[in-house]
Amino acid sequence: MAEPSSPLKDKNYNLIWALHQSLENVWRLEGYIKDAESQGDEELVRWFRRIQENNQKAGDQGKRMLLDRIQKENG
């Protein structure tokens, strides 16, 4: 008898987890950017912003993928 699949092995669960992490990073990096700005470290501000932009793009892609998958599953 096959065991029920664990949520940790479910591809949609993994997508949701990665989406959450990407968007949480966007939020968290905002604080890091403010800290770097308050200390006058423009190099660090630019670096954090690039990371934030990449995480935002990944989050946007993940949201679209999740929506497509939900729509396909629900017909």
C-alpha positions in Angstrom: 0.0 0.0 0.0 1.4 3.4 -1.0 1.8 5.9 1.8 0.0 9.3 1.4 2.3 11.9 0.0 3.8 14.3 2.5 3.1 18.0 2.0 6.9 18.5 1.9 7.0 16.4 -1.3 4.1 18.2 -3.0 5.2 20.4 -5.9 2.4 23.0 -5.2 3.4 23.1 -1.5 7.0 23.7 -2.6 5.9 26.5 -5.0 3.9 28.2 -2.2 6.9 27.9 0.2 9.3 29.4 -2.4 6.7 32.1 -3.2 6.4 33.0 0.4 10.1 33.2 0.9 10.6 35.4 -2.1 8.0 37.9 -1.0 9.2 37.8 2.6 12.6 38.7 1.4 11.2 41.7 -0.5 9.7 42.9 2.8 12.8 42.1 4.9 15.2 43.8 2.5 13.2 47.0 2.8 14.4 47.2 6.4 18.0 46.5 5.3 17.8 49.2 2.7 16.6 51.7 5.2 19.4 50.8 7.6 22.0 51.1 4.8 20.5 54.5 3.8 20.6 55.8 7.3 24.3 54.9 7.5 25.0 56.5 4.1 26.1 53.2 2.4 24.9 53.7 -1.1 26.8 50.6 -2.4 24.9 48.4 0.0 21.6 50.1 -0.8 22.1 49.4 -4.5 23.0 45.8 -3.8 20.0 45.2 -1.5 17.7 46.8 -4.1 19.0 44.5 -6.8 18.3 41.5 -4.6 14.9 42.9 -3.7 14.1 43.4 -7.4 15.1 39.8 -8.1 12.9 38.5 -5.3 10.0 40.6 -6.5 10.3 39.2 -10.0 10.5 35.7 -8.6 7.5 36.4 -6.4 5.5 37.7 -9.4 6.4 34.7 -11.4 5.5 32.4 -8.6 2.1 34.1 -8.2 1.3 33.6 -11.9 2.4 30.0 -11.8 0.3 29.3 -8.7 -2.7 31.0 -10.2 -2.3 29.0 -13.5 -2.0 25.7 -11.5 -5.1 26.4 -9.4 -7.1 27.3 -12.5 -6.1 24.1 -14.3 -6.9 22.0 -11.3 -10.3 23.6 -10.9 -11.1 23.3 -14.6 
